[in-house]
Every structure is written in C-alpha cells, then in structure tokens.
C-alpha cells in the first residue's frame, strides 16, 4: 500500500533534491507499507509521482506503463527482492530447467523455494539458488520464493515454455544497449547431447564451437542487430533462439522541443537516453541552469521558461557516474491575450459582449474575465465568450489566461457603457 501526498508546500520548502531547488512542486511524504517492504527503510533517492506509477506498473506485471512511467525507474530500493537470473521471462527451455536466483533482503534469508504452477517442486537452505529441476513439457508459471528470519515471504514469478530441445541466451539481454565487443553466452539442453554451438549476427555466422555452453565476445558495428544462438545435437537436430540488441556509444534523443522551434511556456520536454552501462537519471538544463531531473531513462514533462531565446540541454548520468549531454536552441513566445469584443475605448450597451482568447497552440487552459478588477467569468480552454450586465459609466475589462505552468497573461480595454 502506498500513501502519497500531492502538492508540496513550496512556500517553506520547494526543493526537489539536493541539486535542484525549484520547479518540481516541492517535496511530499510517501509511505510504503506491506510485507515486501524493508522495515524502517528511508530512501536517499529522489523520486517523483512518475516513479511511483512505474513501481505500481511493475508490481502489477503490466506489459507497458503509461506516460512518464515508461521512462522512470521503479522505487526498487524499498523492497526485499528475489532476483531470478535464469531462466528469463517467457523463455523457451528444456527439461531439466536450470533455475538460478539470489536475494536482496534486509534480514537474513533462511531458504528459497521453487513452485511450478503453484506446486512446491524444490527447496534449498540459504539465499542462493542454482538447481536443475525436471518439468513436463508445455507452458508453466515458475515462482521462486524466499523466507527470511523476520518472517518475511518474498517472491518473483515468470512464465516459461518447456520443450524437448532449447537454447538459452543468458547474454546479451533482449533489447538492451551494449558497447562493442558484445558478450554472447548461451547454453543448450534437451533430450540428446549437444555437439556444436553457433552464433549468428544478422544471419551471418560469427562464431562456432563444439562446446556447450558457449561464451564469446563479438565485435559489432553501431546500430541494431539480431543475435541468434543455434545448437546441433548428436542426432542431427537443431534448435535456436535470438534477441535484438542495440550497439553503440551513449546517446540522447530529444523528441521535443526541436532545434530552432518557437514554443510557449511551459515547454514540453520529451527525451530519452541510452548507455551501455545503463542510465540512472536524466536532467534538463536551461541556459546552463538545472531546471528538472528524473530518476530513470528519460523525461516527458513541462518545464517553465521565460520569454526569449534559450539553450535547452539534456544531460544523462549512467550507473558508474559518467555523464553526457545534448542540447537545442529554442525561442519561447509570449502568450498574447486578444480582446476582440468590446474594442478598446468603444461605447457599448449593457449587457456587454466580451470575447477574449489566447492563441490556439498556447498552453493556456483557463480563461477569466475581470471587470474593474473583479472576477466576473471563468471558462476552461483558450477562449472566453460571455455577455455581462454592466452599469452605465466607464469600465476596465481584462481578459486573463492561465497556462499549465501557473503563469498568467492578460490584456485590458477601457469601455464606456451608456
């Protein structure tokens, strides 16, 4: 259970982190409660609501996470964990199935158990599991469960498809990013002994061996590649499996804003980063001043900016503390509110037709009408259209728009009501 607050008190403490003092809305309390949570734990990592969303998505085992949750890291340091390194999720395997697991736990782990389709199949004392377990052919759900000295029960589940013959690629990880040369490790198991292993990159044979398992480093050009491991058994049968990987140096992609773009504030910054060593956090700098940061591989957030020309830079940090940066030049436009009715200095009759609007592409989401400094009308969107009764005499009418970053824009006209 998560108990989380919203809207921090930026008047007394608007800090986002030790590095960023503003633009994140202030710090809020979040309580994490449950049997998988480390007792009395307090994280030192900066998290936002997007990290909480990603944590929920992962806990529910969703295939994808919406919005900024897809770019954020889960709040994994709060939880005791069981990590299963073999087999991988949805892998094709052969019986006996090789299962390897370790734990991250705030209390000593006394035992690990393996359940197949909710039936206990194996148990070992301690916090490390490395076992070969016979499993019937077909699709199965495996669960590795740990018991600790504090009475905590923690588990990790995954699905596998057990076949007569199968190849397991333990490296590289599917859809990962790697520097060249890339470590390729594979193991083949099945009914008959394996006498040869081959590694293909983009359908070209790059390595072969008479040993099983096989582990080698292969040079690959920058770009996306398919890596396939193929095994031949003693009766001439073969089986294979493959993954797609990306090879190259650290990269940052800025989808928004684009270079030389004219935009309104707050500016929607959409960016992602990749690094062979993994991406830990991403930051946004405006004119070399830190404005926003996120724990994860990217950002999709509105960043307030003043009117004028700016240099927007995105900086990513990898898991070993190295950083890399990319930037674009943009121009932030003022949001001009137009009062088309009544016209300035005109003489009108009551009720007075008032029409005020912000540019259609602006970030204004609420429009207000003031008469002599008193709020008389409000509507959602970029336009306000209303008839208001007014007494005879001179009046000052203001059309005011509020943007999604909390900024306001206004235009006023003087009129005489007869």
Buried (B, 14 or more C-beta within 10 A) or exposed (E): EBEEEEEBEBEEEBBBBEEBEBBBBBBBEBEBEEEBBBEEEEEEBBBBBBBBBBBBBBEEEEEEBEEBBBBBBBBBBBBBBBEBEBBBEEBBBBBEBBBBBBBBBBBEBEBBBBBBEEEEBBBBEEBEBEBEBEBEEEEBEBBBBBBBEEEBEBBBBBEBBBBBBBBBBBBBEBEBBBBBEBEBBBBBBBEEEBBBBBBBBEEEEBBBEEEBBBBBEBEBEEEEBEBBBBBBBEEEBBBBBBBEBBBBEBBBEBEBBEEEBEBBBBBBBBBBBBBBBEBBBBBBBBEEEBBBBBBBBBBBBBBBBEEEEBEBBBBBBBEEEEEBEBBBEBEBBEBEBEBBBBEEEEEBEEEBEBBBBBBEEBBBEBBBBBBEEEEBBBBEEBBBBBEBEBEEEEBEBBBBBBBBBEBEBBBBBEBEBE
